[in-house]
Structures are given as structure tokens and as C-alpha cells.
């Protein structure tokens, strides 16, 4: 009897086939960690004594994308499957001159040597899915039964039990080999609610300035995972604790100690406010909402001013948009992602005026792309500050009563009708059509004839 999960079944079959040909093969890395923790792995990796050429020959559907590092992707034989299993040969890595990838790899026949070149003890576990007679016995979702099939050469099970993220071997060596591991250490500790082992923490603090050798895209991806896995506040507290925050996002680090007017922000400074907001991000939230939440007040530190009446941040939205644009460029966000993140920064203060907006202005507000994200950011922003959700409740109620047709009605007149009525095309057309649309949104006009009469009364008869 095989497991129900298609990915698990595929990985199980790969191990079974490799074993039947006389090679060692195990589940490896994060999937073992998650099985022991009682979590559903996102994917399954296999470690084996078989070399890449053997794996390529043994399986009909393979991709040699990482064969020079001993890695082959194996697709299941069933048609239509949209996943692959990473099959990696036991190896020992050479020097990492670029601080990210090994210059060369040496294949080894021992699983233990392979494990000892990995990053953290909790990711250094191997699992024998065939032990005890079959995958259904060892991978059935029972953590205790999974543990019985684990090969642990580095104390990973004890660290899982203790809730500790510990580098394998000498932490500074592991981080010098691959500096992205510093961010990964923070992400794993935040995701599982674990602590960073003291020597591992000390090594990150010492080496944090060297994180700049990691590509911006890889750093961005790690930060995005931290923001969207449901433990964003914890992750950013750890980034601050390790010294990584000042290196990868100095604009956020500068929020610390920046006071806010207590009548609006009784929670404290801009850093505390941002942490409280990050703490509300749900697992699986969109990356644009998450980054918008992180950056919505990024313009406050440089605009801080202690006025006679109270603390002020004049122009912090405009400054924040410029800073947000630079951060998005730095981390190489797509144009679409950048537009939405900057829109969230640009519009987050508009909710203060929603109860005084004209109906037409409110409807245009509702037209913002991804308005649900704007509304959710406002809710979290309020809860991270004064706690007053009156504006959020007003917007939500008004939006629920409006149909899509009411928010985006078909125009009653266009430039073609203005020309037919005798108006000469020109720059004034935009003003005329926009004003007519406002009147339509306000309910002042409802037909094409009414729209044309309204245009004549407001802009005069055509010359």
C-alpha cells in the first residue's frame, strides 16, 4: 500500500527503484524535518549514493539542471504530473569562493559525509521510507513512526525537540560557504517559533555585513517568505537581533526610536507600530500586501518633525513612495509588483477622509486595483495604532452595498458624442468627460441625453 500524496508516492518509488539497483537512497532535508514535526512537506528530496549519470539513465523523465552539483530532477512517469523530485548524489563540497555555491563537488559513498556539509541540524535528517516494510508504515503522517525511520548524524532530532536552529559544525564556516544561510536561519527560526542556538546567532552577528554578496533576488525571496508565512513579526525581530536588518533593509532599521504622536499612536515608535502590523499578516497572504505593510510608513523617519502642536511627518507618503520605489528596484521586483506596493504606500492615508468623500470620489477610490489589499492594510494599520475601525467599517459597508456596475458604470457619453454635438476635439475633452463621469457617479445624471444637457450647462454650447 502506497501513500496517498502523489509527490510522496513519486519520491517513494524513486527510493524503491534506486534501492532495487543496489544504491543507498533516503528522503532528505526539509521534508524529513516536516514529517517529524507532523507537517505536510511542500516537496520531497532524495539523497542517494547513485551518481547523476546513473540517475539520468535509470529514470525516463529527468532534467539535468544541477548535474554539475550532483542534482537531477526526476519527473513522475504518470502523464500530467506537475512536480519533480530533486535527487542529489551524496557529496562533499569544495571551497565556496563566491560565498554562495561550491567551486567543485566530490561525490562520496557515505550518507553521513553528505549530511555534514548541509546547513542546519534540523535540515540534516535522513529518512528511510522503506524501513519497516513500506512507505505506509513510515510516512503515514504519524511523527513518532517517522522518527523511527530517521537517520540522525548531527543531533537534528534533539534540536527539533528543543526548538533550536543550529548550524551543522562550525557556524561561521557554514555561513561563509553560503551567506544566504544567515537569512534562512532567521526564516526557519521564525517559521517554527524556534530559537537561534547561541554560537549560530553569534556567527550571524559577526558575518551579517557579508550578506551583500548574496544576489538581491535571493535575498528578496527569503524576505518575502518571512513576510508571508504567518510569522513576520518574529522574523523581523530576529533580523534586528542578528544585525541583518540594518544590512538588507536599513530603511526599516531606521524606524527604531522614531517617536509618533501618542494621541494617534499610543503603541509607541514607528518600529513598534510596524511590528504590530506585521504580526497581523496571515499565512499565505499576498506578497504585495506583505511588502506594502512593511513599507507603508517607510517615509516617516526622514520626515520626522517636532512641531509646536505635535509630532508631524509632513510629506511622509510622497517620501515613502520614492523610498519604496528604490527598495523595489534594489530587490528587482516586477513592474506589476512594484506598482501595487507603491499604490499601497500612496493610498494608506486616504482612509482618514473616507467619511467626508463625495460619492464619486469614494467610488473612484474603490476602483483601485487590488482594493481588498488597501482595505486590509488599513484595518491592520488601525489595529496596530489607535484601534479605531470606524473608517474601515464605513468603507466595508459602503462597498458591500455597491454593485460593480455602480462603481464602474458604462460612460453615458464619449468623445465621439461630443464631436457629433459640435464640440471641437481638444484638451478640454478630458475635463468634460471626467466631470460628466463624476456627475454620473453622484447620481445626478442617468441617461445620455441628461449627460449632454449637463455638459451644455456646465461648459456652454459648442462654438
C-alpha positions as a printed Julia matrix, in Angstrom:
463×3 Matrix{Float64}:
   0.0    0.0     0.0
   1.5    3.34   -1.06
   0.85   6.81    0.41
  -1.98   8.91   -0.96
   0.13  12.0    -1.73
   1.27  11.94   -5.36
   4.53  13.71   -4.5
   5.22  11.35   -1.63
   4.37   8.34   -3.74
   6.66   9.51   -6.53
   9.56  10.07   -4.13
   8.89   6.68   -2.52
   9.05   4.96   -5.92
  12.35   6.69   -6.72
  13.88   5.43   -3.48
  12.5    1.96   -4.08
  13.96   1.81   -7.6
  17.37   3.08   -6.54
  17.46   0.53   -3.73
  16.47  -2.28   -6.06
  19.56  -1.46   -8.15
  21.85  -1.64   -5.13
  22.17   2.06   -4.25
  21.51   3.79   -0.96
  18.65   6.26   -1.09
  16.75   8.26    1.53
  14.35  11.14    1.89
  16.48  14.14    2.86
  16.32  17.65    4.22
  13.22  19.73    4.84
  10.7   17.01    4.01
  12.09  14.83    6.82
  12.03  17.75    9.24
   8.39  18.47    8.38
   7.32  14.82    8.63
   8.88  14.58   12.09
   7.08  17.8    13.1
   3.77  16.42   11.8
   3.63  18.95    8.94
   2.88  18.31    5.27
   6.08  18.82    3.26
   5.85  21.17    0.28
   8.03  18.76   -1.7
  10.29  15.76   -1.28
  14.03  15.46   -1.89
  16.01  12.25   -2.23
  19.7   11.74   -1.37
  21.46   8.75   -2.92
  24.8    7.1    -3.49
  23.94   6.84   -7.21
  25.79   9.36   -9.38
  23.89  11.74  -11.7
  24.65   9.71  -14.82
  23.14   6.64  -13.16
  20.02   8.59  -12.15
  19.68  10.04  -15.66
  19.85   6.56  -17.18
  17.57   4.91  -14.62
  14.55   7.21  -14.92
  12.79   8.07  -18.2
  11.83  11.67  -17.38
  14.74  13.64  -15.96
  16.23  17.14  -16.08
  19.97  17.59  -15.53
  19.61  21.2   -14.35
  22.03  20.76  -11.45
  24.01  17.73  -12.51
  27.34  19.56  -12.05
  26.4   19.83   -8.37
  25.17  16.25   -8.27
  21.48  17.13   -8.63
  18.97  15.65  -11.1
  15.26  16.46  -11.24
  13.1   13.37  -11.75
   9.55  13.75  -13.03
   6.96  11.05  -12.32
   6.13   8.63  -15.11
   2.42   9.43  -14.9
   1.31  11.92  -17.55
   0.1   15.33  -16.43
   2.06  15.44  -13.15
   3.29  18.97  -12.47
   6.03  18.32   -9.96
   9.52  16.9    -9.86
  11.61  15.24   -7.18
  15.14  16.51   -6.59
  17.56  13.59   -6.47
  21.02  14.55   -5.17
  24.11  12.36   -5.04
  25.92  12.09   -1.68
  28.65  14.68   -1.9
  31.27  16.71   -0.11
  31.56  20.32   -1.23
  34.8   22.1    -2.06
  35.53  25.76   -1.36
  32.81  28.41   -1.79
  34.8   31.29   -3.26
  31.67  33.28   -4.15
  30.01  32.82   -0.76
  27.06  31.09   -2.36
  27.98  28.0    -4.47
  30.72  25.37   -4.12
  33.54  25.71   -6.64
  33.52  21.93   -7.03
  31.85  18.9    -5.52
  33.23  15.47   -4.72
  30.89  12.52   -4.67
  31.02  10.34   -1.6
  29.55   6.96   -0.8
  28.61   7.83    2.77
  25.35   9.45    3.79
  26.95  10.87    6.92
  29.55  12.85    4.95
  26.76  14.23    2.76
  24.77  15.34    5.8
  27.7   17.13    7.4
  28.03  19.59    4.51
  24.38  20.71    4.91
  23.22  23.88    6.65
  21.31  23.19    9.89
  20.86  20.14   12.07
  17.08  20.21   11.67
  17.6   20.03    7.89
  20.29  17.35    8.15
  17.99  14.41    8.82
  17.56  11.44    6.5
  14.57   9.11    6.47
  14.42   5.55    5.18
  10.88   5.26    3.75
  11.27   1.53    3.13
  12.19   0.68    6.68
   9.59  -1.49    8.36
   8.1   -2.84    5.15
   6.7    0.11    3.28
   6.03   3.8     2.95
   2.59   3.49    4.51
   4.25   2.39    7.76
   6.78   5.22    7.98
   5.21   8.18    6.14
   1.6    7.93    7.23
   1.5   11.28    8.95
   2.43   9.81   12.33
   5.53  11.76   13.53
   6.54   9.06   16.01
   6.58   6.38   13.32
   8.56   8.69   11.05
  11.14   9.25   13.79
  11.75   5.52   13.99
  12.96   5.58   10.37
  15.21   8.65   10.72
  18.99   8.57   10.38
  20.38  11.39   12.51
  24.13  12.05   12.35
  24.05  15.64   13.63
  21.61  15.8    16.55
  18.76  17.18   14.47
  16.04  15.3    16.34
  17.21  16.71   19.67
  17.23  20.23   18.23
  13.72  19.76   16.83
  12.61  18.68   20.3
  14.38  21.63   21.92
  13.17  24.16   19.33
  16.64  25.22   18.22
  18.12  26.23   14.87
  21.77  25.18   15.0
  24.32  25.24   12.19
  26.0   21.93   11.46
  29.64  22.01   12.52
  31.29  25.42   12.81
  28.6   28.08   12.21
  30.99  30.65   10.75
  32.2   28.1     8.21
  28.64  27.18    7.19
  27.76  30.86    6.69
  30.98  31.68    4.87
  30.2   28.83    2.47
  26.76  30.16    1.69
  25.82  33.53    3.16
  22.17  33.13    2.21
  22.06  30.63    5.09
  22.05  33.56    7.51
  18.66  34.67    6.21
  17.47  31.08    6.06
  18.4   30.61    9.73
  16.18  33.54   10.64
  13.34  32.28    8.45
  13.39  28.78    9.92
  13.56  30.09   13.49
  10.6   32.39   12.84
   8.55  29.8    10.94
   8.77  27.2    13.68
   8.97  29.54   16.67
  12.48  28.23   17.42
  15.48  29.97   18.96
  18.8   30.52   17.26
  21.48  28.49   19.03
  23.95  30.93   20.7
  27.01  30.08   18.58
  24.87  30.21   15.43
  23.47  33.6    16.46
  26.95  34.93   17.26
  28.24  33.84   13.85
  25.38  35.61   12.06
  26.04  38.79   14.01
  29.7   38.65   13.09
  29.13  37.9     9.4
  25.96  39.97    8.79
  27.83  42.65    6.75
  28.8   39.96    4.25
  25.17  39.28    3.3
  25.64  41.74    0.42
  27.41  39.06   -1.61
  24.04  37.27   -1.91
  22.05  38.2    -5.02
  19.26  40.71   -4.46
  16.74  38.28   -5.91
  17.64  35.51   -3.46
  17.54  37.91   -0.5
  14.18  39.23   -1.72
  12.75  35.72   -1.93
  13.85  34.89    1.63
  12.4   38.14    2.97
   9.14  37.53    1.11
   8.84  34.09    2.66
   9.42  35.62    6.1
   6.66  38.12    5.44
   4.09  35.65    4.12
   4.49  32.57    6.32
   2.45  33.95    9.21
   5.39  34.8    11.49
   6.5   38.1    10.0
   6.83  39.96   13.3
   9.02  37.26   14.79
  11.15  37.16   11.63
  11.8   40.9    11.68
  12.57  40.89   15.39
  15.17  38.21   14.65
  16.52  40.16   11.67
  17.01  43.06   14.04
  18.55  40.86   16.75
  21.07  39.36   14.32
  22.11  42.65   12.74
  20.83  41.53    9.34
  18.03  44.11    9.25
  20.43  47.05    9.11
  22.22  45.34    6.22
  19.33  44.23    4.0
  16.7   46.86    4.88
  18.39  49.83    6.57
  15.29  51.94    5.87
  13.3   49.7     8.23
  16.05  49.65   10.85
  15.87  53.47   10.95
  12.29  53.25   12.21
  13.58  52.31   15.67
  13.24  55.15   18.18
  11.28  57.43   15.8
   8.53  58.78   18.05
   4.92  59.22   16.95
   2.13  61.45   18.33
   0.7   59.45   21.25
  -2.86  60.62   20.59
  -2.79  58.69   17.31
  -0.14  56.11   18.1
  -0.27  55.07   21.75
   1.6   51.87   20.86
   4.97  53.64   20.54
   7.5   54.41   17.85
   7.37  53.64   14.12
   9.28  50.36   14.59
   6.84  49.08   17.23
   3.9   50.12   15.06
   5.34  48.28   12.06
   6.0   45.14   14.11
   2.42  45.18   15.42
   1.17  45.44   11.86
   3.43  42.63   10.61
   2.13  40.47   13.43
  -1.31  40.53   11.79
  -0.2   39.2     8.39
  -1.86  35.86    7.77
  -0.03  32.79    6.44
  -0.28  32.77    2.68
  -1.08  36.48    2.35
  -0.1   38.11   -0.92
   3.47  39.31   -1.19
   2.35  42.78   -2.3
   0.18  43.22    0.79
   3.06  41.99    2.96
   5.62  44.34    1.46
   3.09  47.18    1.45
   2.53  46.6     5.15
   6.27  46.63    5.81
   6.9   49.8     3.79
   3.73  51.83    4.34
   5.44  54.15    6.87
   8.98  53.93    5.49
   8.87  57.67    4.79
   8.33  58.63    8.43
  11.93  58.58    9.75
  13.28  61.12    7.23
  10.22  63.41    7.63
  10.04  63.39   11.44
   9.44  66.88   12.81
   8.57  68.02   16.33
   6.14  70.89   15.65
   4.77  73.24   18.38
   1.47  71.37   18.47
   2.62  67.75   17.98
   4.98  65.4    16.18
   4.47  65.59   12.43
   5.56  63.63    9.36
   4.8   66.11    6.6
   5.04  64.53    3.16
   5.86  61.09    4.51
   3.64  59.42    1.9
   5.44  61.05   -1.03
   8.86  60.39    0.51
   7.79  56.85    1.32
   6.78  56.22   -2.29
  10.2   57.35   -3.5
  11.93  55.17   -0.93
   9.64  52.26   -1.71
  10.43  52.59   -5.41
  14.14  52.44   -4.65
  13.68  49.34   -2.45
  11.63  47.65   -5.17
  14.35  48.43   -7.71
  17.02  47.18   -5.35
  15.28  43.86   -4.86
  14.26  43.64   -8.52
  10.52  43.36   -8.06
   8.48  43.1   -11.23
   6.78  46.23  -12.58
   3.38  44.87  -11.58
   4.51  44.06   -8.03
   6.15  47.46   -7.69
   3.0   49.28   -8.85
   0.85  47.59   -6.23
   3.34  48.04   -3.39
   3.71  51.74   -4.19
  -0.07  52.1    -4.52
  -0.48  50.69   -1.01
   2.02  53.25    0.31
   0.42  56.08   -1.66
  -3.16  55.46   -0.57
  -2.9   54.25    3.01
  -3.61  57.71    4.46
  -6.68  58.35    2.26
  -8.87  56.27    4.55
  -8.81  59.13    7.07
 -11.06  61.09    4.7
 -13.45  58.37    3.51
 -16.44  59.55    5.53
 -16.11  63.04    4.01
 -15.57  61.92    0.42
 -18.1   62.68   -2.28
 -19.79  59.56   -3.6
 -17.92  59.9    -6.88
 -14.56  60.18   -5.1
 -15.35  57.15   -2.96
 -16.32  55.09   -6.0
 -13.11  56.06   -7.74
 -11.25  55.02   -4.58
 -12.93  51.62   -4.78
 -11.6   51.27   -8.33
  -8.02  50.96   -7.12
  -6.54  47.72   -8.39
  -6.44  45.16   -5.61
  -8.65  47.32   -3.37
  -9.09  44.42   -0.94
  -5.4   44.78   -0.09
  -5.81  48.51    0.55
  -8.74  47.81    2.85
  -6.88  45.06    4.7
  -3.8   47.25    5.16
  -5.99  49.97    6.64
  -7.58  47.51    9.07
  -4.19  46.28   10.25
  -2.85  49.84   10.4
  -5.68  50.87   12.72
  -5.32  47.83   14.97
  -1.57  48.48   15.24
  -2.3   52.05   16.41
  -5.39  53.6    17.99
  -7.66  50.6    17.36
 -10.48  52.7    15.89
 -12.04  50.77   12.99
 -14.83  53.24   12.27
 -13.42  54.25    8.88
 -12.75  50.64    7.91
 -16.29  49.61    8.85
 -17.72  52.56    6.89
 -15.78  51.62    3.73
 -16.57  47.94    4.03
 -20.28  48.62    4.48
 -20.47  51.08    1.58
 -18.52  48.79   -0.72
 -20.73  45.81    0.06
 -23.84  47.78   -0.95
 -22.4   48.9    -4.28
 -22.52  46.73   -7.36
 -19.65  46.59   -9.81
 -21.84  48.48  -12.28
 -22.35  51.26   -9.74
 -18.6   51.57   -9.16
 -17.61  51.25  -12.82
 -20.67  52.27  -14.84
 -20.56  52.4   -18.6
 -19.92  56.05  -19.63
 -23.05  57.89  -20.71
 -21.12  59.9   -23.3
 -17.76  59.65  -25.03
 -15.62  61.91  -27.17
 -17.48  60.68  -30.22
 -20.77  62.05  -28.89
 -19.12  65.39  -28.03
 -17.82  65.7   -31.58
 -21.25  64.79  -33.0
 -22.75  67.53  -30.83
 -20.41  70.07  -32.37
 -17.62  70.35  -29.78
 -14.12  70.66  -31.24
 -11.67  67.96  -30.05
  -9.0   69.26  -27.68
  -7.54  69.14  -24.17
 -10.89  70.23  -22.7
 -12.46  66.9   -23.71
 -10.77  65.11  -20.81
 -12.1   67.65  -18.31
 -15.59  67.47  -19.81
 -15.76  63.66  -19.8
 -14.32  63.42  -16.29
 -16.82  65.93  -14.97
 -19.67  64.06  -16.67
 -18.49  60.82  -15.12
 -18.41  62.42  -11.67
 -21.99  63.57  -12.15
 -22.94  60.07  -13.24
 -21.23  58.53  -10.19
 -23.01  61.03   -7.94
 -26.35  60.02   -9.47
 -27.02  63.49  -10.88
 -27.43  62.15  -14.42
 -28.54  58.74  -15.63
 -29.01  58.93  -19.42
 -27.04  60.08  -22.44
 -29.47  62.94  -23.05
 -29.12  64.1   -19.44
 -25.34  63.89  -19.76
 -25.28  66.04  -22.9
 -27.61  68.61  -21.36
 -25.4   68.68  -18.25
 -22.31  69.27  -20.45
 -24.0   72.18  -22.23
 -25.0   73.78  -18.93
 -21.54  73.4   -17.4
 -19.28  74.05  -20.38
 -21.56  76.05  -22.66
 -22.84  75.41  -26.15
 -20.37  74.32  -28.84
 -18.87  77.19  -30.82
